């Protein structure tokens, strides 16, 4: 997955990225997220560089295909605590998740901290 600034037009980015093997382009607010198979990430980045399209970051990362809704504050607290513990462990390089917490539950849990 790589990110390009929103100063690049979606059409220009899409043309170059998809031709190089990217799967999708998504609006992430202040930047464009370009996803591709991990093996094609270097080719997509090279194509963007050749086209003069700046790349903010490019990393192979996990994207889940499904998400799990956390419907209670207790479940949200438990998952967030586990993620914090994993993130604090020096032996862990990255923490990935596929949970979905509603704004209401997130506000409730974050106000308790």
Biopython code that builds the backbone (N, CA, C, O; Angstrom):
import numpy as np
from Bio.PDB.StructureBuilder import StructureBuilder

atoms = [
    (1, "UNK", "N", (0.852, -1.153, 0.000)),
    (1, "UNK", "CA", (0.000, 0.000, 0.000)),
    (1, "UNK", "C", (0.906, 1.226, 0.000)),
    (1, "UNK", "O", (1.929, 1.271, 0.684)),
    (2, "UNK", "N", (0.501, 2.209, -0.783)),
    (2, "UNK", "CA", (1.265, 3.455, -0.765)),
    (2, "UNK", "C", (0.304, 4.627, -0.755)),
    (2, "UNK", "O", (-0.874, 4.500, -1.089)),
    (3, "UNK", "N", (0.838, 5.761, -0.366)),
    (3, "UNK", "CA", (0.035, 6.979, -0.259)),
    (3, "UNK", "C", (0.638, 8.064, -1.132)),
    (3, "UNK", "O", (1.852, 8.261, -1.168)),
    (4, "UNK", "N", (-0.253, 8.772, -1.845)),
    (4, "UNK", "CA", (0.149, 9.902, -2.678)),
    (4, "UNK", "C", (-0.652, 11.118, -2.220)),
    (4, "UNK", "O", (-1.785, 10.969, -1.763)),
    (5, "UNK", "N", (-0.084, 12.318, -2.335)),
    (5, "UNK", "CA", (-0.796, 13.522, -1.876)),
    (5, "UNK", "C", (-2.019, 13.825, -2.732)),
    (5, "UNK", "O", (-2.078, 13.460, -3.906)),
    (6, "UNK", "N", (-2.988, 14.495, -2.130)),
    (6, "UNK", "CA", (-4.213, 14.863, -2.844)),
    (6, "UNK", "C", (-3.951, 15.924, -3.910)),
    (6, "UNK", "O", (-4.831, 16.208, -4.723)),
    (7, "UNK", "N", (-2.750, 16.515, -3.917)),
    (7, "UNK", "CA", (-2.428, 17.492, -4.958)),
    (7, "UNK", "C", (-2.368, 16.838, -6.333)),
    (7, "UNK", "O", (-2.420, 17.523, -7.355)),
    (8, "UNK", "N", (-2.257, 15.513, -6.358)),
    (8, "UNK", "CA", (-2.259, 14.753, -7.608)),
    (8, "UNK", "C", (-3.709, 14.469, -7.976)),
    (8, "UNK", "O", (-4.501, 14.077, -7.119)),
    (9, "UNK", "N", (-4.059, 14.662, -9.229)),
    (9, "UNK", "CA", (-5.448, 14.398, -9.637)),
    (9, "UNK", "C", (-5.717, 12.896, -9.598)),
    (9, "UNK", "O", (-4.844, 12.080, -9.891)),
    (10, "UNK", "N", (-6.936, 12.562, -9.234)),
    (10, "UNK", "CA", (-7.324, 11.156, -9.141)),
    (10, "UNK", "C", (-7.168, 10.456, -10.486)),
    (10, "UNK", "O", (-6.713, 9.314, -10.548)),
    (11, "UNK", "N", (-7.541, 11.134, -11.549)),
    (11, "UNK", "CA", (-7.456, 10.529, -12.880)),
    (11, "UNK", "C", (-6.013, 10.215, -13.269)),
    (11, "UNK", "O", (-5.734, 9.145, -13.810)),
    (12, "UNK", "N", (-5.092, 11.150, -12.995)),
    (12, "UNK", "CA", (-3.680, 10.920, -13.319)),
    (12, "UNK", "C", (-3.126, 9.760, -12.509)),
    (12, "UNK", "O", (-2.433, 8.890, -13.037)),
    (13, "UNK", "N", (-3.441, 9.759, -11.219)),
    (13, "UNK", "CA", (-2.958, 8.702, -10.342)),
    (13, "UNK", "C", (-3.532, 7.350, -10.775)),
    (13, "UNK", "O", (-2.808, 6.358, -10.853)),
    (14, "UNK", "N", (-4.825, 7.321, -11.052)),
    (14, "UNK", "CA", (-5.476, 6.073, -11.436)),
    (14, "UNK", "C", (-4.892, 5.511, -12.722)),
    (14, "UNK", "O", (-4.641, 4.310, -12.827)),
    (15, "UNK", "N", (-4.679, 6.370, -13.684)),
    (15, "UNK", "CA", (-4.139, 5.928, -14.965)),
    (15, "UNK", "C", (-2.790, 5.233, -14.787)),
    (15, "UNK", "O", (-2.579, 4.138, -15.309)),
    (16, "UNK", "N", (-1.894, 5.858, -14.062)),
    (16, "UNK", "CA", (-0.550, 5.308, -13.890)),
    (16, "UNK", "C", (-0.564, 4.090, -12.967)),
    (16, "UNK", "O", (0.038, 3.064, -13.285)),
    (17, "UNK", "N", (-1.249, 4.198, -11.825)),
    (17, "UNK", "CA", (-1.219, 3.120, -10.829)),
    (17, "UNK", "C", (-1.881, 1.843, -11.342)),
    (17, "UNK", "O", (-1.332, 0.752, -11.186)),
    (18, "UNK", "N", (-3.051, 1.976, -11.950)),
    (18, "UNK", "CA", (-3.747, 0.779, -12.424)),
    (18, "UNK", "C", (-3.001, 0.112, -13.576)),
    (18, "UNK", "O", (-2.990, -1.113, -13.693)),
    (19, "UNK", "N", (-2.389, 0.916, -14.413)),
    (19, "UNK", "CA", (-1.601, 0.349, -15.510)),
    (19, "UNK", "C", (-0.387, -0.421, -14.980)),
    (19, "UNK", "O", (0.062, -1.380, -15.607)),
    (20, "UNK", "N", (0.143, 0.000, -13.827)),
    (20, "UNK", "CA", (1.304, -0.668, -13.238)),
    (20, "UNK", "C", (0.921, -1.886, -12.399)),
    (20, "UNK", "O", (1.800, -2.607, -11.928)),
    (21, "UNK", "N", (-0.384, -2.127, -12.204)),
    (21, "UNK", "CA", (-0.798, -3.324, -11.478)),
    (21, "UNK", "C", (-1.499, -3.082, -10.162)),
    (21, "UNK", "O", (-1.780, -4.036, -9.437)),
    (22, "UNK", "N", (-1.793, -1.826, -9.827)),
    (22, "UNK", "CA", (-2.499, -1.535, -8.578)),
    (22, "UNK", "C", (-3.918, -2.085, -8.644)),
    (22, "UNK", "O", (-4.503, -2.194, -9.722)),
    (23, "UNK", "N", (-4.465, -2.429, -7.483)),
    (23, "UNK", "CA", (-5.829, -2.954, -7.398)),
    (23, "UNK", "C", (-6.871, -1.863, -7.214)),
    (23, "UNK", "O", (-7.963, -1.939, -7.777)),
    (24, "UNK", "N", (-6.531, -0.846, -6.424)),
    (24, "UNK", "CA", (-7.548, 0.138, -6.050)),
    (24, "UNK", "C", (-6.902, 1.445, -5.636)),
    (24, "UNK", "O", (-5.743, 1.483, -5.223)),
    (25, "UNK", "N", (-7.670, 2.511, -5.753)),
    (25, "UNK", "CA", (-7.277, 3.835, -5.266)),
    (25, "UNK", "C", (-8.424, 4.332, -4.416)),
    (25, "UNK", "O", (-9.579, 4.288, -4.841)),
    (26, "UNK", "N", (-8.116, 4.812, -3.206)),
    (26, "UNK", "CA", (-9.164, 5.272, -2.290)),
    (26, "UNK", "C", (-8.796, 6.634, -1.726)),
    (26, "UNK", "O", (-7.622, 6.942, -1.520)),
    (27, "UNK", "N", (-9.812, 7.438, -1.484)),
    (27, "UNK", "CA", (-9.644, 8.756, -0.880)),
    (27, "UNK", "C", (-9.495, 8.584, 0.625)),
    (27, "UNK", "O", (-10.401, 8.077, 1.287)),
    (28, "UNK", "N", (-8.371, 8.997, 1.161)),
    (28, "UNK", "CA", (-8.114, 8.897, 2.598)),
    (28, "UNK", "C", (-8.109, 10.269, 3.265)),
    (28, "UNK", "O", (-7.431, 10.462, 4.275)),
    (29, "UNK", "N", (-8.848, 11.211, 2.718)),
    (29, "UNK", "CA", (-8.910, 12.546, 3.299)),
    (29, "UNK", "C", (-7.847, 13.456, 2.725)),
    (29, "UNK", "O", (-8.106, 14.188, 1.770)),
    (30, "UNK", "N", (-6.653, 13.420, 3.294)),
    (30, "UNK", "CA", (-5.566, 14.302, 2.859)),
    (30, "UNK", "C", (-4.638, 13.649, 1.851)),
    (30, "UNK", "O", (-3.720, 14.294, 1.346)),
    (31, "UNK", "N", (-4.867, 12.371, 1.551)),
    (31, "UNK", "CA", (-4.030, 11.684, 0.584)),
    (31, "UNK", "C", (-4.825, 10.585, -0.116)),
    (31, "UNK", "O", (-5.941, 10.247, 0.279)),
    (32, "UNK", "N", (-4.218, 10.041, -1.163)),
    (32, "UNK", "CA", (-4.790, 8.907, -1.878)),
    (32, "UNK", "C", (-4.108, 7.640, -1.384)),
    (32, "UNK", "O", (-2.887, 7.612, -1.230)),
    (33, "UNK", "N", (-4.893, 6.582, -1.132)),
    (33, "UNK", "CA", (-4.321, 5.285, -0.768)),
    (33, "UNK", "C", (-4.389, 4.399, -1.999)),
    (33, "UNK", "O", (-5.457, 4.206, -2.581)),
    (34, "UNK", "N", (-3.241, 3.865, -2.388)),
    (34, "UNK", "CA", (-3.155, 2.976, -3.538)),
    (34, "UNK", "C", (-2.812, 1.586, -3.011)),
    (34, "UNK", "O", (-1.790, 1.401, -2.351)),
    (35, "UNK", "N", (-3.672, 0.609, -3.305)),
    (35, "UNK", "CA", (-3.402, -0.757, -2.875)),
    (35, "UNK", "C", (-3.040, -1.599, -4.084)),
    (35, "UNK", "O", (-3.546, -1.401, -5.189)),
    (36, "UNK", "N", (-2.146, -2.546, -3.836)),
    (36, "UNK", "CA", (-1.709, -3.454, -4.888)),
    (36, "UNK", "C", (-1.264, -4.756, -4.233)),
    (36, "UNK", "O", (-1.045, -4.800, -3.023)),
    (37, "UNK", "N", (-1.130, -5.813, -5.025)),
    (37, "UNK", "CA", (-0.541, -7.030, -4.460)),
    (37, "UNK", "C", (0.876, -6.714, -3.978)),
    (37, "UNK", "O", (1.573, -5.915, -4.603)),
    (38, "UNK", "N", (1.308, -7.329, -2.879)),
    (38, "UNK", "CA", (2.645, -7.018, -2.333)),
    (38, "UNK", "C", (3.770, -7.136, -3.357)),
    (38, "UNK", "O", (4.688, -6.316, -3.362)),
    (39, "UNK", "N", (3.710, -8.134, -4.213)),
    (39, "UNK", "CA", (4.784, -8.338, -5.189)),
    (39, "UNK", "C", (4.860, -7.212, -6.218)),
    (39, "UNK", "O", (5.910, -6.990, -6.820)),
    (40, "UNK", "N", (3.751, -6.502, -6.420)),
    (40, "UNK", "CA", (3.728, -5.435, -7.421)),
    (40, "UNK", "C", (3.979, -4.038, -6.851)),
    (40, "UNK", "O", (4.049, -3.065, -7.602)),
    (41, "UNK", "N", (4.114, -3.939, -5.530)),
    (41, "UNK", "CA", (4.321, -2.624, -4.915)),
    (41, "UNK", "C", (5.530, -1.887, -5.499)),
    (41, "UNK", "O", (5.409, -0.706, -5.825)),
    (42, "UNK", "N", (6.694, -2.539, -5.645)),
    (42, "UNK", "CA", (7.833, -1.809, -6.242)),
    (42, "UNK", "C", (7.547, -1.323, -7.661)),
    (42, "UNK", "O", (7.973, -0.228, -8.027)),
    (43, "UNK", "N", (6.838, -2.107, -8.465)),
    (43, "UNK", "CA", (6.530, -1.701, -9.838)),
    (43, "UNK", "C", (5.575, -0.509, -9.853)),
    (43, "UNK", "O", (5.725, 0.403, -10.666)),
    (44, "UNK", "N", (4.591, -0.523, -8.948)),
    (44, "UNK", "CA", (3.653, 0.592, -8.873)),
    (44, "UNK", "C", (4.387, 1.854, -8.442)),
    (44, "UNK", "O", (4.180, 2.927, -9.010)),
    (45, "UNK", "N", (5.249, 1.720, -7.430)),
    (45, "UNK", "CA", (6.009, 2.890, -6.980)),
    (45, "UNK", "C", (6.913, 3.426, -8.084)),
    (45, "UNK", "O", (6.983, 4.636, -8.297)),
    (46, "UNK", "N", (7.602, 2.539, -8.781)),
    (46, "UNK", "CA", (8.477, 2.970, -9.880)),
    (46, "UNK", "C", (7.686, 3.694, -10.965)),
    (46, "UNK", "O", (8.144, 4.699, -11.508)),
    (47, "UNK", "N", (6.499, 3.179, -11.277)),
    (47, "UNK", "CA", (5.666, 3.814, -12.299)),
    (47, "UNK", "C", (5.238, 5.213, -11.861)),
    (47, "UNK", "O", (5.230, 6.142, -12.668)),
    (48, "UNK", "N", (4.882, 5.364, -10.587)),
    (48, "UNK", "CA", (4.502, 6.683, -10.078)),
    (48, "UNK", "C", (5.694, 7.634, -10.098)),
    (48, "UNK", "O", (5.565, 8.792, -10.493)),
    (49, "UNK", "N", (6.863, 7.136, -9.667)),
    (49, "UNK", "CA", (8.081, 7.967, -9.696)),
    (49, "UNK", "C", (8.403, 8.410, -11.123)),
    (49, "UNK", "O", (8.732, 9.573, -11.353)),
    (50, "UNK", "N", (8.308, 7.497, -12.066)),
    (50, "UNK", "CA", (8.592, 7.808, -13.465)),
    (50, "UNK", "C", (7.618, 8.852, -14.007)),
    (50, "UNK", "O", (7.997, 9.703, -14.810)),
    (51, "UNK", "N", (6.363, 8.783, -13.565)),
    (51, "UNK", "CA", (5.354, 9.744, -14.018)),
    (51, "UNK", "C", (5.429, 11.069, -13.271)),
    (51, "UNK", "O", (4.669, 11.992, -13.563)),
    (52, "UNK", "N", (6.347, 11.166, -12.304)),
    (52, "UNK", "CA", (6.494, 12.408, -11.553)),
    (52, "UNK", "C", (5.454, 12.588, -10.460)),
    (52, "UNK", "O", (5.238, 13.702, -9.983)),
    (53, "UNK", "N", (4.813, 11.505, -10.063)),
    (53, "UNK", "CA", (3.811, 11.561, -8.997)),
    (53, "UNK", "C", (4.506, 11.257, -7.675)),
    (53, "UNK", "O", (5.065, 10.173, -7.509)),
    (54, "UNK", "N", (4.481, 12.198, -6.729)),
    (54, "UNK", "CA", (5.166, 11.975, -5.462)),
    (54, "UNK", "C", (4.479, 10.887, -4.627)),
    (54, "UNK", "O", (3.257, 10.742, -4.642)),
    (55, "UNK", "N", (5.301, 10.134, -3.904)),
    (55, "UNK", "CA", (4.807, 9.085, -3.019)),
    (55, "UNK", "C", (5.157, 9.477, -1.594)),
    (55, "UNK", "O", (6.329, 9.676, -1.272)),
    (56, "UNK", "N", (4.138, 9.591, -0.731)),
    (56, "UNK", "CA", (4.368, 9.968, 0.663)),
    (56, "UNK", "C", (4.934, 8.804, 1.471)),
    (56, "UNK", "O", (5.825, 8.998, 2.299)),
    (57, "UNK", "N", (4.424, 7.602, 1.237)),
    (57, "UNK", "CA", (4.938, 6.407, 1.904)),
    (57, "UNK", "C", (4.531, 5.187, 1.098)),
    (57, "UNK", "O", (3.537, 5.205, 0.372)),
    (58, "UNK", "N", (5.314, 4.127, 1.236)),
    (58, "UNK", "CA", (5.016, 2.870, 0.557)),
    (58, "UNK", "C", (5.478, 1.725, 1.442)),
    (58, "UNK", "O", (6.668, 1.586, 1.722)),
    (59, "UNK", "N", (4.538, 0.914, 1.877)),
    (59, "UNK", "CA", (4.848, -0.208, 2.750)),
    (59, "UNK", "C", (3.948, -1.387, 2.427)),
    (59, "UNK", "O", (2.800, -1.217, 2.016)),
    (60, "UNK", "N", (4.479, -2.573, 2.616)),
    (60, "UNK", "CA", (3.652, -3.766, 2.535)),
    (60, "UNK", "C", (2.974, -3.894, 3.888)),
    (60, "UNK", "O", (3.641, -3.934, 4.921)),
    (61, "UNK", "N", (1.658, -3.957, 3.882)),
    (61, "UNK", "CA", (0.903, -4.020, 5.127)),
    (61, "UNK", "C", (-0.310, -4.915, 4.942)),
    (61, "UNK", "O", (-0.708, -5.212, 3.816)),
    (62, "UNK", "N", (-0.885, -5.336, 6.034)),
    (62, "UNK", "CA", (-2.055, -6.206, 6.013)),
    (62, "UNK", "C", (-3.325, -5.377, 5.949)),
    (62, "UNK", "O", (-3.483, -4.426, 6.714)),
    (63, "UNK", "N", (-4.219, -5.722, 5.056)),
    (63, "UNK", "CA", (-5.551, -5.126, 4.999)),
    (63, "UNK", "C", (-6.559, -6.252, 5.134)),
    (63, "UNK", "O", (-6.566, -7.184, 4.330)),
    (64, "UNK", "N", (-7.405, -6.171, 6.143)),
    (64, "UNK", "CA", (-8.390, -7.238, 6.331)),
    (64, "UNK", "C", (-9.511, -7.106, 5.312)),
    (64, "UNK", "O", (-9.831, -6.013, 4.847)),
    (65, "UNK", "N", (-10.090, -8.232, 4.984)),
    (65, "UNK", "CA", (-11.196, -8.218, 4.032)),
    (65, "UNK", "C", (-12.545, -8.201, 4.743)),
    (65, "UNK", "O", (-13.579, -7.984, 4.112)),
    (66, "UNK", "N", (-12.536, -8.428, 6.040)),
    (66, "UNK", "CA", (-13.767, -8.378, 6.837)),
    (66, "UNK", "C", (-13.494, -7.603, 8.116)),
    (66, "UNK", "O", (-12.343, -7.451, 8.524)),
    (67, "UNK", "N", (-14.545, -7.119, 8.739)),
    (67, "UNK", "CA", (-14.375, -6.442, 10.026)),
    (67, "UNK", "C", (-15.346, -7.042, 11.036)),
    (67, "UNK", "O", (-16.371, -7.626, 10.684)),
    (68, "UNK", "N", (-14.985, -6.873, 12.297)),
    (68, "UNK", "CA", (-15.796, -7.396, 13.392)),
    (68, "UNK", "C", (-16.281, -6.207, 14.211)),
    (68, "UNK", "O", (-15.479, -5.412, 14.701)),
    (69, "UNK", "N", (-17.585, -6.093, 14.354)),
    (69, "UNK", "CA", (-18.159, -4.989, 15.128)),
    (69, "UNK", "C", (-18.046, -5.287, 16.616)),
    (69, "UNK", "O", (-18.453, -6.352, 17.080)),
    (70, "UNK", "N", (-17.494, -4.342, 17.352)),
    (70, "UNK", "CA", (-17.447, -4.437, 18.816)),
    (70, "UNK", "C", (-18.634, -3.636, 19.327)),
    (70, "UNK", "O", (-18.642, -2.406, 19.265)),
    (71, "UNK", "N", (-19.628, -4.341, 19.830)),
    (71, "UNK", "CA", (-20.909, -3.714, 20.139)),
    (71, "UNK", "C", (-21.080, -3.283, 21.580)),
    (71, "UNK", "O", (-22.086, -2.662, 21.923)),
    (72, "UNK", "N", (-20.104, -3.606, 22.442)),
    (72, "UNK", "CA", (-20.211, -3.180, 23.834)),
    (72, "UNK", "C", (-18.933, -2.466, 24.253)),
    (72, "UNK", "O", (-17.868, -2.673, 23.672)),
    (73, "UNK", "N", (-19.059, -1.635, 25.259)),
    (73, "UNK", "CA", (-17.891, -0.916, 25.776)),
    (73, "UNK", "C", (-16.885, -1.891, 26.386)),
    (73, "UNK", "O", (-15.677, -1.674, 26.296)),
    (74, "UNK", "N", (-17.374, -2.956, 27.001)),
    (74, "UNK", "CA", (-16.481, -3.952, 27.608)),
    (74, "UNK", "C", (-15.616, -4.624, 26.552)),
    (74, "UNK", "O", (-14.413, -4.796, 26.749)),
    (75, "UNK", "N", (-16.226, -5.005, 25.427)),
    (75, "UNK", "CA", (-15.467, -5.627, 24.344)),
    (75, "UNK", "C", (-14.453, -4.647, 23.769)),
    (75, "UNK", "O", (-13.316, -5.022, 23.483)),
    (76, "UNK", "N", (-14.857, -3.407, 23.601)),
    (76, "UNK", "CA", (-13.951, -2.388, 23.069)),
    (76, "UNK", "C", (-12.769, -2.172, 24.010)),
    (76, "UNK", "O", (-11.623, -2.092, 23.566)),
    (77, "UNK", "N", (-13.050, -2.078, 25.308)),
    (77, "UNK", "CA", (-11.972, -1.904, 26.292)),
    (77, "UNK", "C", (-10.975, -3.064, 26.221)),
    (77, "UNK", "O", (-9.763, -2.848, 26.222)),
    (78, "UNK", "N", (-11.491, -4.288, 26.159)),
    (78, "UNK", "CA", (-10.625, -5.470, 26.135)),
    (78, "UNK", "C", (-9.738, -5.486, 24.890)),
    (78, "UNK", "O", (-8.541, -5.760, 24.984)),
    (79, "UNK", "N", (-10.312, -5.198, 23.738)),
    (79, "UNK", "CA", (-9.536, -5.210, 22.495)),
    (79, "UNK", "C", (-8.508, -4.085, 22.496)),
    (79, "UNK", "O", (-7.357, -4.304, 22.117)),
    (80, "UNK", "N", (-8.899, -2.899, 22.911)),
    (80, "UNK", "CA", (-7.959, -1.772, 22.942)),
    (80, "UNK", "C", (-6.825, -2.012, 23.937)),
    (80, "UNK", "O", (-5.686, -1.616, 23.692)),
    (81, "UNK", "N", (-7.139, -2.662, 25.062)),
    (81, "UNK", "CA", (-6.099, -2.997, 26.038)),
    (81, "UNK", "C", (-5.117, -4.002, 25.439)),
    (81, "UNK", "O", (-3.904, -3.854, 25.587)),
    (82, "UNK", "N", (-5.638, -5.017, 24.768)),
    (82, "UNK", "CA", (-4.774, -6.008, 24.126)),
    (82, "UNK", "C", (-3.876, -5.356, 23.080)),
    (82, "UNK", "O", (-2.684, -5.659, 23.015)),
    (83, "UNK", "N", (-4.422, -4.482, 22.277)),
    (83, "UNK", "CA", (-3.631, -3.801, 21.246)),
    (83, "UNK", "C", (-2.540, -2.947, 21.888)),
    (83, "UNK", "O", (-1.411, -2.929, 21.399)),
    (84, "UNK", "N", (-2.854, -2.241, 22.969)),
    (84, "UNK", "CA", (-1.840, -1.450, 23.677)),
    (84, "UNK", "C", (-0.729, -2.336, 24.217)),
    (84, "UNK", "O", (0.447, -1.987, 24.115)),
    (85, "UNK", "N", (-1.091, -3.481, 24.791)),
    (85, "UNK", "CA", (-0.083, -4.404, 25.329)),
    (85, "UNK", "C", (0.815, -4.943, 24.219)),
    (85, "UNK", "O", (2.034, -5.014, 24.380)),
    (86, "UNK", "N", (0.220, -5.316, 23.111)),
    (86, "UNK", "CA", (1.014, -5.810, 21.988)),
    (86, "UNK", "C", (1.916, -4.727, 21.425)),
    (86, "UNK", "O", (3.079, -4.979, 21.111)),
    (87, "UNK", "N", (1.385, -3.534, 21.300)),
    (87, "UNK", "CA", (2.152, -2.421, 20.755)),
    (87, "UNK", "C", (3.333, -2.047, 21.645)),
    (87, "UNK", "O", (4.370, -1.608, 21.149)),
    (88, "UNK", "N", (3.179, -2.219, 22.954)),
    (88, "UNK", "CA", (4.252, -1.895, 23.889)),
    (88, "UNK", "C", (5.341, -2.959, 23.944)),
    (88, "UNK", "O", (6.422, -2.706, 24.476)),
    (89, "UNK", "N", (5.074, -4.143, 23.406)),
    (89, "UNK", "CA", (6.038, -5.233, 23.434)),
    (89, "UNK", "C", (7.132, -4.972, 22.397)),
    (89, "UNK", "O", (6.841, -4.759, 21.221)),
    (90, "UNK", "N", (8.385, -4.991, 22.838)),
    (90, "UNK", "CA", (9.511, -4.707, 21.946)),
    (90, "UNK", "C", (9.683, -5.747, 20.842)),
    (90, "UNK", "O", (10.282, -5.456, 19.807)),
    (91, "UNK", "N", (9.165, -6.950, 21.051)),
    (91, "UNK", "CA", (9.307, -8.012, 20.057)),
    (91, "UNK", "C", (8.260, -7.933, 18.946)),
    (91, "UNK", "O", (8.333, -8.684, 17.973)),
    (92, "UNK", "N", (7.298, -7.039, 19.081)),
    (92, "UNK", "CA", (6.222, -6.910, 18.099)),
    (92, "UNK", "C", (6.547, -5.771, 17.141)),
    (92, "UNK", "O", (6.768, -4.635, 17.562)),
    (93, "UNK", "N", (6.573, -6.088, 15.841)),
    (93, "UNK", "CA", (6.892, -5.074, 14.831)),
    (93, "UNK", "C", (5.675, -4.269, 14.411)),
    (93, "UNK", "O", (5.793, -3.077, 14.125)),
    (94, "UNK", "N", (4.521, -4.891, 14.369)),
    (94, "UNK", "CA", (3.312, -4.199, 13.930)),
    (94, "UNK", "C", (2.083, -4.878, 14.484)),
    (94, "UNK", "O", (2.064, -6.094, 14.670)),
    (95, "UNK", "N", (1.070, -4.102, 14.746)),
    (95, "UNK", "CA", (-0.197, -4.632, 15.257)),
    (95, "UNK", "C", (-1.279, -4.303, 14.242)),
    (95, "UNK", "O", (-1.454, -3.146, 13.861)),
    (96, "UNK", "N", (-1.994, -5.313, 13.813)),
    (96, "UNK", "CA", (-3.061, -5.157, 12.837)),
    (96, "UNK", "C", (-4.370, -5.603, 13.464)),
    (96, "UNK", "O", (-4.379, -6.469, 14.339)),
    (97, "UNK", "N", (-5.461, -5.025, 13.029)),
    (97, "UNK", "CA", (-6.751, -5.412, 13.585)),
    (97, "UNK", "C", (-7.835, -5.279, 12.529)),
    (97, "UNK", "O", (-7.637, -4.654, 11.487)),
    (98, "UNK", "N", (-8.972, -5.870, 12.814)),
    (98, "UNK", "CA", (-10.110, -5.772, 11.906)),
    (98, "UNK", "C", (-11.386, -5.443, 12.679)),
    (98, "UNK", "O", (-12.477, -5.839, 12.269)),
    (99, "UNK", "N", (-11.255, -4.728, 13.785)),
    (99, "UNK", "CA", (-12.439, -4.395, 14.572)),
    (99, "UNK", "C", (-13.030, -3.067, 14.123)),
    (99, "UNK", "O", (-12.360, -2.233, 13.514)),
    (100, "UNK", "N", (-14.301, -2.903, 14.442)),
    (100, "UNK", "CA", (-15.027, -1.680, 14.128)),
    (100, "UNK", "C", (-15.758, -1.253, 15.393)),
    (100, "UNK", "O", (-16.600, -1.986, 15.912)),
    (101, "UNK", "N", (-15.433, -0.068, 15.883)),
    (101, "UNK", "CA", (-16.062, 0.463, 17.093)),
    (101, "UNK", "C", (-16.872, 1.685, 16.705)),
    (101, "UNK", "O", (-16.377, 2.561, 15.995)),
    (102, "UNK", "N", (-18.120, 1.751, 17.167)),
    (102, "UNK", "CA", (-18.950, 2.915, 16.865)),
    (102, "UNK", "C", (-18.387, 4.141, 17.578)),
    (102, "UNK", "O", (-17.696, 4.017, 18.589)),
    (103, "UNK", "N", (-18.686, 5.313, 17.051)),
    (103, "UNK", "CA", (-18.222, 6.567, 17.656)),
    (103, "UNK", "C", (-18.722, 6.684, 19.103)),
    (103, "UNK", "O", (-17.998, 7.151, 19.982)),
    (104, "UNK", "N", (-19.952, 6.258, 19.333)),
    (104, "UNK", "CA", (-20.547, 6.338, 20.666)),
    (104, "UNK", "C", (-19.761, 5.502, 21.681)),
    (104, "UNK", "O", (-19.459, 5.977, 22.776)),
    (105, "UNK", "N", (-19.437, 4.279, 21.325)),
    (105, "UNK", "CA", (-18.682, 3.411, 22.239)),
    (105, "UNK", "C", (-17.258, 3.931, 22.383)),
    (105, "UNK", "O", (-16.716, 3.931, 23.488)),
    (106, "UNK", "N", (-16.650, 4.368, 21.307)),
    (106, "UNK", "CA", (-15.286, 4.893, 21.370)),
    (106, "UNK", "C", (-15.205, 6.105, 22.270)),
    (106, "UNK", "O", (-14.254, 6.242, 23.039)),
    (107, "UNK", "N", (-16.193, 6.995, 22.188)),
    (107, "UNK", "CA", (-16.231, 8.172, 23.044)),
    (107, "UNK", "C", (-16.374, 7.761, 24.508)),
    (107, "UNK", "O", (-15.714, 8.322, 25.382)),
    (108, "UNK", "N", (-17.222, 6.799, 24.766)),
    (108, "UNK", "CA", (-17.430, 6.322, 26.129)),
    (108, "UNK", "C", (-16.163, 5.705, 26.710)),
    (108, "UNK", "O", (-15.790, 5.986, 27.849)),
    (109, "UNK", "N", (-15.514, 4.869, 25.925)),
    (109, "UNK", "CA", (-14.296, 4.199, 26.389)),
    (109, "UNK", "C", (-13.154, 5.192, 26.555)),
    (109, "UNK", "O", (-12.413, 5.111, 27.535)),
    (110, "UNK", "N", (-12.994, 6.127, 25.621)),
    (110, "UNK", "CA", (-11.884, 7.082, 25.706)),
    (110, "UNK", "C", (-12.078, 8.075, 26.851)),
    (110, "UNK", "O", (-11.096, 8.586, 27.390)),
    (111, "UNK", "N", (-13.317, 8.356, 27.229)),
    (111, "UNK", "CA", (-13.554, 9.271, 28.351)),
    (111, "UNK", "C", (-13.246, 8.627, 29.687)),
    (111, "UNK", "O", (-13.077, 9.325, 30.688)),
    (112, "UNK", "N", (-13.170, 7.296, 29.717)),
    (112, "UNK", "CA", (-12.876, 6.574, 30.958)),
    (112, "UNK", "C", (-11.386, 6.489, 31.225)),
    (112, "UNK", "O", (-10.978, 6.172, 32.342)),
    (113, "UNK", "N", (-10.575, 6.763, 30.232)),
    (113, "UNK", "CA", (-9.116, 6.606, 30.367)),
    (113, "UNK", "C", (-8.504, 7.734, 31.101)),
    (113, "UNK", "O", (-7.289, 7.755, 31.300)),
]
sb = StructureBuilder()
sb.init_structure("model")
sb.init_model(0)
sb.init_chain("A")
sb.init_seg("    ")
for serial, (resi, resn, name, xyz) in enumerate(atoms, 1):
    if name == "N":
        sb.init_residue(resn, " ", resi, " ")
    sb.init_atom(name, np.array(xyz, "f"), 0.0, 1.0, " ", f" {name:<3s}", serial, name[0])
structure = sb.get_structure()
